[in-house]
Amino acid sequence: MSDPERVQKYLQQSHDKIFESNRKWAEEQKAKNPEFFEKLSAGQSPEYLWIGCSDSRIPAEAITGLGPGEMFIHRNIANLVCNTDLNVMSVVNYAVRHLKVKHIVVCGHYGCGGVKAAMTPQDLGLLNPWLRNIRDVYRLHEDELDTIKEDGPRYDRLVELNVMEQARNVIKTAAIQQAYKRDGFPIVHAWVFGFNDGLLKDLKLDFESELAKIQKIYNLPS
């Protein structure tokens, strides 16, 4: 068998494995709860919106213990919330105004490749405008980050600062401010996931305090 043939055989096997796993999962769900798919098809009312990184090692539902229908999810490189990104802005608006989520979580992770790339002094082509958002976070917190001499801890701190800044970007939106004024929710959270222990770290974002500070300039609750 030639190398291309072996590659094609492997690709077909990996493709087939997904469908085998899917059938097994569906059978297990029906065995545990015969009405599972009937309820699932009836609609969604998640309490959480998760804005996370596209990294394949972070299955949001698995690490939080939530199931299908309990979390609305958006993922992109380095979990950014840019006001010019119609994708994430549409997700936030839909989650808040239509799904009425109670919590919005911006979750980054230590060892983020996007953060490391943003701190690399080189031309990264198409990634440049996207990663500039992280470089802007570095600029905002340059004094603190430059006191950290080792790359690893400095990257980790930028991961945390980036999550906090993206959470603030969520709070700047009209959808959040108007919903919170009317309903008292959603609450915005900033978390980081660690690969070394599998645990989520709550960065303790003070939502009400951040909202008050942000509305001095970005006041859109009416």
Z-matrix of the N, CA and C atoms (Angstrom, degrees):
N
C 1 1.466
C 2 1.533 1 109.40
N 3 1.319 2 117.20 1 130.39
C 4 1.460 3 121.09 2 -179.03
C 5 1.527 4 110.71 3 -73.75
N 6 1.331 5 115.99 4 164.62
C 7 1.462 6 120.60 5 179.17
C 8 1.525 7 112.08 6 -59.92
N 9 1.337 8 120.01 7 -46.19
C 10 1.474 9 119.48 8 177.23
C 11 1.525 10 112.85 9 -59.37
N 12 1.322 11 116.95 10 -35.44
C 13 1.460 12 120.27 11 179.07
C 14 1.524 13 110.82 12 -67.94
N 15 1.332 14 115.22 13 -40.46
C 16 1.473 15 118.78 14 177.95
C 17 1.526 16 110.94 15 -64.09
N 18 1.323 17 115.10 16 -39.91
C 19 1.468 18 119.34 17 178.89
C 20 1.529 19 109.91 18 -62.97
N 21 1.326 20 117.18 19 -45.69
C 22 1.456 21 120.84 20 -179.51
C 23 1.526 22 111.81 21 -63.47
N 24 1.318 23 115.93 22 -37.81
C 25 1.470 24 119.97 23 178.39
C 26 1.522 25 110.24 24 -64.85
N 27 1.338 26 116.39 25 -43.45
C 28 1.464 27 120.62 26 179.02
C 29 1.532 28 110.64 27 -62.67
N 30 1.340 29 116.06 28 -44.16
C 31 1.467 30 119.73 29 -179.43
C 32 1.522 31 111.83 30 -62.62
N 33 1.332 32 116.62 31 -39.13
C 34 1.462 33 120.25 32 178.63
C 35 1.521 34 110.79 33 -66.85
N 36 1.350 35 116.27 34 -39.33
C 37 1.467 36 120.25 35 179.42
C 38 1.528 37 111.09 36 -65.33
N 39 1.337 38 116.80 37 -42.03
C 40 1.461 39 119.57 38 179.31
C 41 1.523 40 111.16 39 -66.98
N 42 1.332 41 116.44 40 -35.49
C 43 1.462 42 121.65 41 175.93
C 44 1.527 43 110.71 42 -64.35
N 45 1.334 44 116.60 43 -47.54
C 46 1.463 45 121.23 44 -178.62
C 47 1.529 46 111.27 45 -64.53
N 48 1.342 47 115.86 46 -33.25
C 49 1.465 48 120.04 47 -178.24
C 50 1.528 49 111.20 48 -62.13
N 51 1.334 50 116.31 49 -36.25
C 52 1.464 51 120.21 50 179.02
C 53 1.524 52 110.48 51 -60.54
N 54 1.312 53 117.45 52 -45.49
C 55 1.456 54 121.26 53 -177.91
C 56 1.531 55 111.61 54 -70.71
N 57 1.325 56 116.49 55 -33.18
C 58 1.462 57 119.69 56 174.89
C 59 1.524 58 110.15 57 -64.89
N 60 1.322 59 115.84 58 -43.63
C 61 1.466 60 120.36 59 178.94
C 62 1.518 61 110.83 60 -65.17
N 63 1.329 62 116.64 61 -38.29
C 64 1.462 63 121.02 62 179.01
C 65 1.520 64 111.41 63 -63.00
N 66 1.336 65 116.60 64 -44.44
C 67 1.469 66 119.80 65 178.76
C 68 1.524 67 111.19 66 -62.96
N 69 1.333 68 115.93 67 -40.18
C 70 1.464 69 120.18 68 178.79
C 71 1.524 70 110.50 69 -63.90
N 72 1.324 71 116.20 70 -43.32
C 73 1.465 72 120.51 71 179.58
C 74 1.526 73 110.80 72 -62.72
N 75 1.337 74 117.03 73 -45.17
C 76 1.465 75 120.40 74 -179.51
C 77 1.522 76 111.49 75 -61.95
N 78 1.318 77 116.52 76 -40.83
C 79 1.465 78 120.59 77 178.58
C 80 1.527 79 110.99 78 -65.08
N 81 1.321 80 116.89 79 -39.95
C 82 1.461 81 120.85 80 179.76
C 83 1.527 82 111.03 81 -65.32
N 84 1.343 83 116.45 82 -40.70
C 85 1.461 84 119.37 83 -179.99
C 86 1.529 85 111.11 84 -65.17
N 87 1.327 86 116.43 85 -42.66
C 88 1.472 87 119.77 86 179.49
C 89 1.522 88 111.64 87 -67.02
N 90 1.333 89 116.15 88 -33.47
C 91 1.464 90 119.60 89 178.47
C 92 1.529 91 111.02 90 -67.52
N 93 1.326 92 115.66 91 -38.86
C 94 1.467 93 119.97 92 -179.60
C 95 1.523 94 112.04 93 -76.15
N 96 1.339 95 115.79 94 -35.86
C 97 1.467 96 120.33 95 -177.47
C 98 1.522 97 108.93 96 -150.15
N 99 1.317 98 117.87 97 100.28
C 100 1.478 99 121.37 98 -177.76
C 101 1.522 100 113.97 99 -56.82
N 102 1.353 101 117.47 100 -22.42
C 103 1.458 102 121.01 101 -178.38
C 104 1.532 103 112.52 102 -96.84
N 105 1.321 104 117.21 103 8.16
C 106 1.465 105 121.50 104 -173.72
C 107 1.525 106 112.32 105 -55.28
N 108 1.332 107 117.45 106 -53.25
C 109 1.460 108 120.51 107 -175.26
C 110 1.524 109 112.31 108 -75.55
N 111 1.318 110 117.64 109 -25.95
C 112 1.461 111 120.65 110 174.62
C 113 1.522 112 109.74 111 -64.91
N 114 1.344 113 116.10 112 -43.70
C 115 1.465 114 120.06 113 178.64
C 116 1.521 115 110.77 114 -69.71
N 117 1.333 116 116.32 115 -37.65
C 118 1.466 117 120.48 116 -178.87
C 119 1.527 118 111.08 117 -64.10
N 120 1.314 119 116.66 118 -38.75
C 121 1.464 120 120.57 119 -177.64
C 122 1.527 121 112.39 120 -77.67
N 123 1.329 122 117.42 121 -12.05
C 124 1.463 123 120.83 122 -177.49
C 125 1.526 124 112.31 123 -74.02
N 126 1.342 125 117.68 124 -18.08
C 127 1.464 126 120.67 125 -179.63
C 128 1.512 127 111.24 126 137.67
N 129 1.324 128 115.49 127 177.02
C 130 1.455 129 120.22 128 -178.49
C 131 1.521 130 111.20 129 -125.20
N 132 1.311 131 116.13 130 146.49
C 133 1.467 132 121.80 131 174.39
C 134 1.529 133 108.20 132 -145.18
N 135 1.336 134 116.89 133 63.41
C 136 1.466 135 120.07 134 -177.87
C 137 1.521 136 111.77 135 -69.75
N 138 1.313 137 115.71 136 148.16
C 139 1.463 138 120.31 137 175.69
C 140 1.524 139 111.67 138 -90.32
N 141 1.331 140 116.24 139 -17.93
C 142 1.459 141 120.51 140 -175.17
C 143 1.522 142 112.23 141 -117.40
N 144 1.330 143 115.87 142 139.22
C 145 1.453 144 122.90 143 162.10
C 146 1.518 145 106.43 144 -107.96
N 147 1.322 146 115.87 145 126.13
C 148 1.467 147 122.23 146 -179.82
C 149 1.526 148 108.61 147 -110.17
N 150 1.320 149 116.52 148 121.27
C 151 1.466 150 121.75 149 174.29
C 152 1.522 151 106.55 150 -112.20
N 153 1.323 152 115.92 151 105.59
C 154 1.454 153 120.24 152 -173.04
C 155 1.506 154 112.62 153 -128.71
N 156 1.318 155 114.43 154 -178.70
C 157 1.459 156 121.87 155 179.22
C 158 1.531 157 109.84 156 -82.79
N 159 1.323 158 115.62 157 153.26
C 160 1.467 159 120.99 158 179.49
C 161 1.524 160 112.92 159 -73.85
N 162 1.315 161 118.32 160 -5.38
C 163 1.459 162 122.18 161 -178.28
C 164 1.530 163 110.64 162 -49.93
N 165 1.328 164 116.44 163 129.42
C 166 1.464 165 121.88 164 -173.47
C 167 1.518 166 113.87 165 -71.02
N 168 1.326 167 117.52 166 -9.08
C 169 1.466 168 120.65 167 -175.93
C 170 1.525 169 113.66 168 -90.72
N 171 1.335 170 117.03 169 5.44
C 172 1.471 171 119.20 170 -174.75
C 173 1.522 172 110.12 171 -123.05
N 174 1.333 173 118.08 172 84.93
C 175 1.474 174 121.08 173 175.96
C 176 1.526 175 109.86 174 -78.55
N 177 1.321 176 116.03 175 104.97
C 178 1.462 177 120.83 176 -170.57
C 179 1.527 178 113.42 177 -54.99
N 180 1.341 179 116.98 178 -47.89
C 181 1.467 180 119.21 179 -177.76
C 182 1.527 181 111.30 180 -64.94
N 183 1.340 182 116.06 181 -39.76
C 184 1.463 183 119.65 182 -176.74
C 185 1.526 184 111.89 183 -64.95
N 186 1.329 185 117.81 184 -43.83
C 187 1.465 186 119.38 185 -175.53
C 188 1.522 187 112.34 186 -77.36
N 189 1.341 188 117.08 187 -16.76
C 190 1.462 189 119.77 188 178.27
C 191 1.526 190 112.61 189 -101.56
N 192 1.320 191 116.90 190 -11.34
C 193 1.460 192 119.90 191 -178.78
C 194 1.514 193 113.50 192 77.38
N 195 1.326 194 117.75 193 13.08
C 196 1.456 195 121.27 194 178.89
C 197 1.525 196 110.27 195 -91.22
N 198 1.309 197 115.68 196 155.59
C 199 1.455 198 120.54 197 -176.70
C 200 1.508 199 112.64 198 -111.07
N 201 1.328 200 117.68 199 -178.01
C 202 1.457 201 121.89 200 177.66
C 203 1.525 202 111.67 201 -55.42
N 204 1.323 203 116.15 202 133.34
C 205 1.457 204 120.70 203 179.13
C 206 1.512 205 114.80 204 90.58
N 207 1.331 206 117.17 205 -5.55
C 208 1.464 207 119.97 206 -176.18
C 209 1.527 208 113.31 207 -102.35
N 210 1.330 209 117.71 208 -9.41
C 211 1.457 210 120.60 209 -177.77
C 212 1.529 211 110.46 210 -146.12
N 213 1.324 212 115.33 211 126.78
C 214 1.458 213 122.25 212 174.29
C 215 1.527 214 105.93 213 -91.52
N 216 1.335 215 117.98 214 132.47
C 217 1.466 216 119.68 215 -167.46
C 218 1.523 217 112.38 216 -126.36
N 219 1.324 218 114.53 217 134.39
C 220 1.461 219 122.10 218 169.84
C 221 1.523 220 107.62 219 -130.15
N 222 1.343 221 116.08 220 135.53
C 223 1.465 222 120.16 221 -179.74
C 224 1.526 223 109.69 222 -135.75
N 225 1.323 224 115.11 223 142.14
C 226 1.454 225 121.07 224 172.69
C 227 1.526 226 108.76 225 -152.72
N 228 1.321 227 116.78 226 174.65
C 229 1.459 228 119.96 227 -178.67
C 230 1.519 229 110.14 228 -64.23
N 231 1.330 230 115.68 229 119.96
C 232 1.472 231 124.33 230 176.96
C 233 1.519 232 113.87 231 68.31
N 234 1.344 233 116.97 232 23.77
C 235 1.466 234 122.64 233 173.53
C 236 1.528 235 113.65 234 45.50
N 237 1.328 236 115.89 235 54.67
C 238 1.462 237 120.77 236 -177.96
C 239 1.528 238 111.78 237 -90.93
N 240 1.325 239 115.22 238 148.22
C 241 1.466 240 122.29 239 174.96
C 242 1.516 241 106.73 240 -123.88
N 243 1.341 242 115.74 241 92.08
C 244 1.460 243 122.09 242 -176.34
C 245 1.528 244 109.42 243 -104.57
N 246 1.310 245 116.25 244 132.49
C 247 1.470 246 118.36 245 -176.45
C 248 1.529 247 112.62 246 -68.34
N 249 1.344 248 117.57 247 -14.26
C 250 1.462 249 120.69 248 176.90
C 251 1.529 250 112.88 249 -92.43
N 252 1.327 251 116.79 250 -3.28
C 253 1.465 252 121.73 251 179.47
C 254 1.528 253 108.63 252 -91.75
N 255 1.321 254 116.65 253 101.66
C 256 1.463 255 120.62 254 -176.71
C 257 1.520 256 112.11 255 -63.54
N 258 1.318 257 117.33 256 -24.90
C 259 1.461 258 120.77 257 179.25
C 260 1.530 259 110.37 258 -63.59
N 261 1.332 260 116.25 259 -59.35
C 262 1.463 261 118.63 260 -176.96
C 263 1.529 262 111.38 261 -67.60
N 264 1.335 263 117.47 262 -35.28
C 265 1.461 264 119.16 263 178.28
C 266 1.535 265 111.48 264 -64.79
N 267 1.324 266 116.33 265 -37.79
C 268 1.468 267 120.58 266 177.16
C 269 1.523 268 110.86 267 -66.47
N 270 1.318 269 116.77 268 -40.44
C 271 1.459 270 120.84 269 178.76
C 272 1.525 271 110.63 270 -62.36
N 273 1.330 272 116.91 271 -46.64
C 274 1.466 273 120.71 272 179.84
C 275 1.520 274 110.18 273 -60.83
N 276 1.319 275 117.09 274 -47.01
C 277 1.455 276 120.11 275 -178.75
C 278 1.526 277 112.21 276 -62.66
N 279 1.322 278 116.70 277 -44.69
C 280 1.460 279 119.81 278 -179.32
C 281 1.529 280 110.97 279 -65.07
N 282 1.335 281 115.39 280 -43.10
C 283 1.469 282 119.53 281 -178.38
C 284 1.527 283 111.71 282 -63.51
N 285 1.327 284 116.12 283 -39.03
C 286 1.465 285 120.40 284 -176.07
C 287 1.525 286 111.59 285 -81.54
N 288 1.319 287 116.67 286 -48.73
C 289 1.459 288 119.91 287 -170.99
C 290 1.519 289 114.15 288 -84.97
N 291 1.318 290 117.89 289 -24.96
C 292 1.459 291 120.34 290 -177.31
C 293 1.531 292 112.63 291 -111.65
N 294 1.333 293 116.30 292 -44.47
C 295 1.466 294 118.86 293 -179.94
C 296 1.521 295 112.61 294 -84.82
N 297 1.328 296 116.73 295 -17.41
C 298 1.471 297 122.10 296 178.21
C 299 1.535 298 111.82 297 57.87
N 300 1.321 299 116.91 298 46.61
C 301 1.461 300 119.95 299 179.25
C 302 1.523 301 110.04 300 -62.73
N 303 1.328 302 115.19 301 149.96
C 304 1.461 303 121.06 302 -178.54
C 305 1.523 304 112.43 303 -95.62
N 306 1.324 305 116.47 304 -25.29
C 307 1.461 306 121.63 305 -179.11
C 308 1.520 307 110.13 306 -132.96
N 309 1.331 308 116.21 307 142.68
C 310 1.461 309 121.60 308 171.01
C 311 1.520 310 107.28 309 -122.44
N 312 1.317 311 115.91 310 121.90
C 313 1.461 312 121.86 311 -178.26
C 314 1.520 313 109.57 312 -111.09
N 315 1.321 314 116.38 313 122.74
C 316 1.460 315 120.68 314 167.13
C 317 1.524 316 105.83 315 -98.48
N 318 1.327 317 116.48 316 117.43
C 319 1.467 318 120.17 317 -174.51
C 320 1.522 319 110.60 318 -123.94
N 321 1.318 320 115.80 319 117.57
C 322 1.454 321 121.99 320 172.22
C 323 1.512 322 110.10 321 -99.92
N 324 1.320 323 116.13 322 -171.48
C 325 1.464 324 119.06 323 177.36
C 326 1.520 325 109.71 324 -150.34
N 327 1.320 326 115.04 325 146.25
C 328 1.451 327 120.22 326 177.23
C 329 1.528 328 109.19 327 -66.06
N 330 1.329 329 116.43 328 147.86
C 331 1.452 330 120.18 329 -177.45
C 332 1.513 331 112.63 330 76.56
N 333 1.321 332 117.84 331 25.07
C 334 1.465 333 121.51 332 -176.74
C 335 1.528 334 110.22 333 -69.01
N 336 1.321 335 116.35 334 123.51
C 337 1.451 336 121.34 335 179.72
C 338 1.515 337 112.65 336 -64.26
N 339 1.336 338 117.40 337 -34.74
C 340 1.457 339 120.74 338 178.23
C 341 1.516 340 111.89 339 -64.11
N 342 1.325 341 116.48 340 -40.30
C 343 1.462 342 120.59 341 178.72
C 344 1.520 343 110.45 342 -67.21
N 345 1.319 344 116.68 343 -43.42
C 346 1.460 345 119.96 344 178.30
C 347 1.522 346 111.10 345 -62.08
N 348 1.341 347 116.26 346 -41.72
C 349 1.463 348 120.07 347 179.51
C 350 1.527 349 110.90 348 -63.40
N 351 1.338 350 116.19 349 -38.52
C 352 1.458 351 120.16 350 -179.35
C 353 1.524 352 111.72 351 -65.69
N 354 1.320 353 117.43 352 -25.87
C 355 1.456 354 121.44 353 179.95
C 356 1.528 355 111.91 354 -92.81
N 357 1.333 356 116.16 355 5.93
C 358 1.453 357 121.00 356 178.87
C 359 1.524 358 109.49 357 -94.91
N 360 1.327 359 118.91 358 121.99
C 361 1.465 360 121.31 359 -176.86
C 362 1.524 361 112.51 360 -78.54
N 363 1.328 362 115.71 361 74.07
C 364 1.459 363 119.56 362 177.82
C 365 1.523 364 110.17 363 -154.51
N 366 1.320 365 115.24 364 160.17
C 367 1.451 366 122.05 365 178.83
C 368 1.524 367 108.77 366 -76.36
N 369 1.324 368 116.63 367 119.76
C 370 1.462 369 121.32 368 -178.52
C 371 1.528 370 112.16 369 -109.83
N 372 1.320 371 115.27 370 21.52
C 373 1.461 372 119.93 371 173.84
C 374 1.511 373 113.68 372 63.02
N 375 1.330 374 115.63 373 -128.03
C 376 1.460 375 122.04 374 -175.70
C 377 1.532 376 112.05 375 -59.96
N 378 1.331 377 116.72 376 -24.88
C 379 1.466 378 120.17 377 -179.73
C 380 1.528 379 112.60 378 -73.57
N 381 1.321 380 117.97 379 -16.82
C 382 1.467 381 120.65 380 -174.24
C 383 1.526 382 113.60 381 -53.70
N 384 1.355 383 119.76 382 -53.30
C 385 1.472 384 118.46 383 -177.86
C 386 1.523 385 113.29 384 -64.63
N 387 1.332 386 117.04 385 -30.76
C 388 1.464 387 119.57 386 179.10
C 389 1.523 388 110.45 387 -72.20
N 390 1.340 389 116.44 388 -48.00
C 391 1.454 390 120.29 389 -177.30
C 392 1.523 391 112.07 390 -71.98
N 393 1.318 392 117.22 391 -16.83
C 394 1.459 393 118.57 392 177.20
C 395 1.521 394 111.45 393 -60.42
N 396 1.324 395 116.78 394 -28.19
C 397 1.468 396 119.58 395 176.96
C 398 1.525 397 111.17 396 -62.11
N 399 1.336 398 116.88 397 -36.16
C 400 1.460 399 120.00 398 177.50
C 401 1.528 400 109.96 399 -74.68
N 402 1.322 401 116.21 400 -38.29
C 403 1.462 402 119.62 401 176.87
C 404 1.521 403 110.97 402 -62.40
N 405 1.328 404 116.48 403 -32.78
C 406 1.463 405 119.75 404 175.41
C 407 1.522 406 111.37 405 -65.42
N 408 1.338 407 116.45 406 -35.70
C 409 1.468 408 119.85 407 175.55
C 410 1.524 409 109.55 408 -64.53
N 411 1.329 410 116.27 409 -42.08
C 412 1.469 411 120.50 410 176.80
C 413 1.537 412 109.37 411 -58.49
N 414 1.331 413 116.87 412 -45.20
C 415 1.466 414 120.22 413 -179.51
C 416 1.528 415 111.32 414 -60.42
N 417 1.329 416 116.96 415 -40.54
C 418 1.460 417 120.57 416 -179.94
C 419 1.523 418 112.46 417 -64.75
N 420 1.338 419 115.89 418 -30.03
C 421 1.464 420 120.64 419 -175.36
C 422 1.529 421 111.15 420 -119.82
N 423 1.324 422 115.26 421 29.96
C 424 1.464 423 121.09 422 -173.72
C 425 1.522 424 112.73 423 -59.25
N 426 1.309 425 117.39 424 -43.90
C 427 1.465 426 120.35 425 -176.77
C 428 1.524 427 111.39 426 -60.43
N 429 1.336 428 116.38 427 -45.26
C 430 1.465 429 119.67 428 179.74
C 431 1.522 430 111.42 429 -66.23
N 432 1.321 431 116.98 430 -46.20
C 433 1.466 432 120.75 431 -175.55
C 434 1.524 433 112.03 432 -67.11
N 435 1.325 434 117.38 433 -33.62
C 436 1.459 435 119.75 434 -178.18
C 437 1.521 436 113.08 435 -73.12
N 438 1.333 437 116.61 436 -13.74
C 439 1.467 438 118.87 437 175.28
C 440 1.524 439 111.71 438 -80.61
N 441 1.330 440 117.11 439 -12.85
C 442 1.471 441 121.93 440 179.57
C 443 1.525 442 107.57 441 -93.22
N 444 1.303 443 117.47 442 109.33
C 445 1.460 444 121.94 443 -169.98
C 446 1.525 445 113.76 444 -80.69
N 447 1.320 446 118.44 445 -32.61
C 448 1.465 447 120.32 446 -177.74
C 449 1.519 448 110.52 447 -86.31
N 450 1.341 449 115.00 448 139.84
C 451 1.462 450 120.22 449 -175.81
C 452 1.523 451 112.75 450 -60.15
N 453 1.344 452 117.29 451 -47.22
C 454 1.467 453 120.56 452 -175.95
C 455 1.514 454 113.50 453 -56.21
N 456 1.336 455 118.19 454 -57.31
C 457 1.462 456 119.57 455 178.60
C 458 1.532 457 113.25 456 -62.13
N 459 1.333 458 117.42 457 -31.95
C 460 1.467 459 119.67 458 178.59
C 461 1.520 460 110.54 459 -68.92
N 462 1.346 461 117.01 460 -41.66
C 463 1.459 462 120.56 461 175.93
C 464 1.531 463 110.35 462 -60.61
N 465 1.331 464 115.81 463 -44.40
C 466 1.465 465 119.63 464 -177.96
C 467 1.524 466 111.11 465 -62.64
N 468 1.335 467 115.78 466 -39.50
C 469 1.464 468 118.30 467 179.64
C 470 1.524 469 110.75 468 -68.26
N 471 1.337 470 117.38 469 -37.20
C 472 1.457 471 119.63 470 177.41
C 473 1.526 472 110.67 471 -66.51
N 474 1.325 473 117.30 472 -35.01
C 475 1.469 474 120.37 473 174.02
C 476 1.527 475 109.81 474 -55.90
N 477 1.330 476 116.29 475 -47.54
C 478 1.461 477 120.62 476 -179.15
C 479 1.524 478 111.45 477 -64.98
N 480 1.329 479 116.28 478 -45.67
C 481 1.462 480 120.00 479 -179.14
C 482 1.528 481 111.13 480 -64.84
N 483 1.323 482 116.78 481 -36.38
C 484 1.462 483 120.45 482 178.19
C 485 1.528 484 110.65 483 -64.97
N 486 1.319 485 117.33 484 -42.65
C 487 1.463 486 120.62 485 177.76
C 488 1.530 487 110.21 486 -60.49
N 489 1.328 488 116.38 487 -44.35
C 490 1.463 489 119.48 488 179.77
C 491 1.529 490 111.15 489 -62.42
N 492 1.329 491 117.31 490 -41.82
C 493 1.465 492 120.06 491 -179.55
C 494 1.526 493 111.58 492 -67.50
N 495 1.336 494 116.94 493 -37.49
C 496 1.468 495 119.34 494 178.94
C 497 1.527 496 110.56 495 -69.16
N 498 1.335 497 116.80 496 -35.13
C 499 1.469 498 120.09 497 175.11
C 500 1.526 499 109.86 498 -63.40
N 501 1.329 500 116.46 499 -39.66
C 502 1.471 501 119.97 500 176.33
C 503 1.523 502 110.78 501 -63.48
N 504 1.326 503 116.36 502 -36.99
C 505 1.468 504 119.04 503 177.34
C 506 1.520 505 111.77 504 -62.91
N 507 1.325 506 116.41 505 -35.16
C 508 1.473 507 119.98 506 175.46
C 509 1.524 508 109.77 507 -63.31
N 510 1.321 509 115.68 508 -44.31
C 511 1.465 510 120.57 509 -177.25
C 512 1.527 511 111.56 510 -65.16
N 513 1.316 512 117.73 511 -26.41
C 514 1.468 513 121.37 512 -179.52
C 515 1.530 514 112.61 513 -68.68
N 516 1.318 515 118.13 514 -16.61
C 517 1.464 516 119.96 515 -173.52
C 518 1.531 517 112.21 516 -75.99
N 519 1.332 518 114.56 517 149.62
C 520 1.462 519 120.06 518 179.05
C 521 1.523 520 111.24 519 -63.48
N 522 1.321 521 117.41 520 -37.80
C 523 1.468 522 120.48 521 -177.55
C 524 1.521 523 111.31 522 -58.11
N 525 1.314 524 116.71 523 -44.01
C 526 1.471 525 120.80 524 -179.33
C 527 1.517 526 110.48 525 -67.40
N 528 1.312 527 116.83 526 -50.23
C 529 1.459 528 120.37 527 -175.93
C 530 1.522 529 111.99 528 -62.44
N 531 1.316 530 116.50 529 -41.70
C 532 1.461 531 119.54 530 -179.29
C 533 1.522 532 111.84 531 -69.95
N 534 1.330 533 116.91 532 -41.67
C 535 1.463 534 120.24 533 -179.92
C 536 1.523 535 110.89 534 -65.38
N 537 1.331 536 116.59 535 -41.66
C 538 1.465 537 119.33 536 -178.43
C 539 1.527 538 111.00 537 -66.98
N 540 1.327 539 117.30 538 -38.88
C 541 1.464 540 120.43 539 177.83
C 542 1.522 541 110.66 540 -63.11
N 543 1.337 542 116.45 541 -38.98
C 544 1.466 543 121.62 542 -176.54
C 545 1.530 544 112.92 543 -80.42
N 546 1.349 545 116.15 544 -43.92
C 547 1.460 546 120.01 545 -169.08
C 548 1.529 547 115.16 546 -113.51
N 549 1.338 548 117.08 547 -17.30
C 550 1.465 549 119.04 548 -175.06
C 551 1.522 550 112.79 549 84.33
N 552 1.297 551 117.33 550 10.16
C 553 1.463 552 124.01 551 175.18
C 554 1.535 553 106.94 552 -155.13
N 555 1.336 554 116.38 553 161.88
C 556 1.471 555 130.22 554 9.74
C 557 1.528 556 112.97 555 -85.51
N 558 1.319 557 114.07 556 162.40
C 559 1.455 558 122.47 557 172.96
C 560 1.525 559 107.79 558 -101.04
N 561 1.319 560 116.85 559 137.27
C 562 1.463 561 121.55 560 -179.47
C 563 1.528 562 109.65 561 -99.72
N 564 1.332 563 115.62 562 135.15
C 565 1.463 564 122.51 563 -178.29
C 566 1.523 565 110.57 564 -124.10
N 567 1.330 566 116.29 565 154.85
C 568 1.463 567 122.93 566 177.04
C 569 1.527 568 108.46 567 -124.90
N 570 1.338 569 116.34 568 115.66
C 571 1.459 570 121.58 569 -177.74
C 572 1.525 571 110.57 570 -126.36
N 573 1.331 572 114.76 571 159.44
C 574 1.469 573 121.00 572 174.01
C 575 1.522 574 108.39 573 -134.93
N 576 1.321 575 116.01 574 137.27
C 577 1.470 576 122.52 575 178.85
C 578 1.522 577 109.71 576 -100.60
N 579 1.339 578 115.94 577 137.20
C 580 1.457 579 121.15 578 179.02
C 581 1.520 580 111.58 579 -109.57
N 582 1.318 581 116.98 580 125.40
C 583 1.464 582 120.13 581 178.77
C 584 1.522 583 111.87 582 -71.65
N 585 1.326 584 117.23 583 -25.59
C 586 1.463 585 119.44 584 -174.94
C 587 1.521 586 113.14 585 -70.56
N 588 1.342 587 117.05 586 -27.42
C 589 1.465 588 119.34 587 -179.46
C 590 1.531 589 113.38 588 -130.39
N 591 1.335 590 117.21 589 -6.02
C 592 1.460 591 120.33 590 179.02
C 593 1.514 592 114.43 591 74.96
N 594 1.333 593 117.24 592 13.78
C 595 1.462 594 120.16 593 -175.09
C 596 1.519 595 111.75 594 -103.39
N 597 1.331 596 114.41 595 149.73
C 598 1.452 597 122.06 596 173.58
C 599 1.528 598 109.29 597 -89.77
N 600 1.314 599 116.05 598 137.09
C 601 1.465 600 121.62 599 176.74
C 602 1.522 601 108.71 600 -110.76
N 603 1.313 602 115.73 601 123.88
C 604 1.459 603 121.52 602 176.98
C 605 1.531 604 107.69 603 -85.50
N 606 1.339 605 116.96 604 118.94
C 607 1.458 606 120.65 605 -179.44
C 608 1.527 607 112.22 606 -79.89
N 609 1.322 608 116.69 607 3.99
C 610 1.467 609 122.77 608 173.20
C 611 1.535 610 112.24 609 59.23
N 612 1.309 611 116.52 610 47.01
C 613 1.462 612 120.58 611 174.53
C 614 1.528 613 108.85 612 -63.71
N 615 1.313 614 116.59 613 123.24
C 616 1.467 615 121.63 614 177.57
C 617 1.532 616 107.34 615 -84.01
N 618 1.317 617 115.83 616 93.15
C 619 1.468 618 120.52 617 -170.97
C 620 1.523 619 112.52 618 -58.96
N 621 1.314 620 117.79 619 -49.53
C 622 1.460 621 119.63 620 -176.16
C 623 1.521 622 111.56 621 -64.72
N 624 1.337 623 116.64 622 -39.26
C 625 1.462 624 120.35 623 178.39
C 626 1.527 625 110.87 624 -65.72
N 627 1.353 626 116.07 625 -43.59
C 628 1.462 627 120.03 626 179.13
C 629 1.526 628 110.84 627 -65.38
N 630 1.319 629 116.79 628 -39.23
C 631 1.463 630 120.74 629 178.60
C 632 1.521 631 110.36 630 -60.95
N 633 1.328 632 117.09 631 -44.02
C 634 1.473 633 121.15 632 -179.60
C 635 1.523 634 110.75 633 -63.01
N 636 1.330 635 116.91 634 -42.85
C 637 1.474 636 120.01 635 -179.93
C 638 1.528 637 111.20 636 -66.75
N 639 1.323 638 115.91 637 -41.80
C 640 1.457 639 120.67 638 -177.45
C 641 1.527 640 111.17 639 -67.02
N 642 1.338 641 116.32 640 -36.94
C 643 1.464 642 118.95 641 -176.22
C 644 1.526 643 113.20 642 -71.70
N 645 1.311 644 116.95 643 -9.59
C 646 1.471 645 118.94 644 172.89
C 647 1.524 646 110.22 645 -60.61
N 648 1.341 647 115.16 646 -32.71
C 649 1.463 648 120.62 647 -179.21
C 650 1.526 649 111.45 648 -114.88
N 651 1.343 650 116.77 649 -44.03
C 652 1.471 651 121.76 650 -175.85
C 653 1.524 652 109.23 651 -103.72
N 654 1.323 653 116.49 652 65.42
C 655 1.468 654 120.51 653 -173.70
C 656 1.521 655 109.87 654 -96.38
N 657 1.354 656 117.07 655 104.46
C 658 1.472 657 121.47 656 -174.54
C 659 1.539 658 113.11 657 -132.94
N 660 1.335 659 119.33 658 34.45
C 661 1.465 660 118.57 659 -173.05
C 662 1.528 661 115.50 660 -80.21
N 663 1.329 662 118.88 661 -15.92
C 664 1.470 663 120.00 662 -172.68
C 665 1.522 664 111.60 663 -74.95
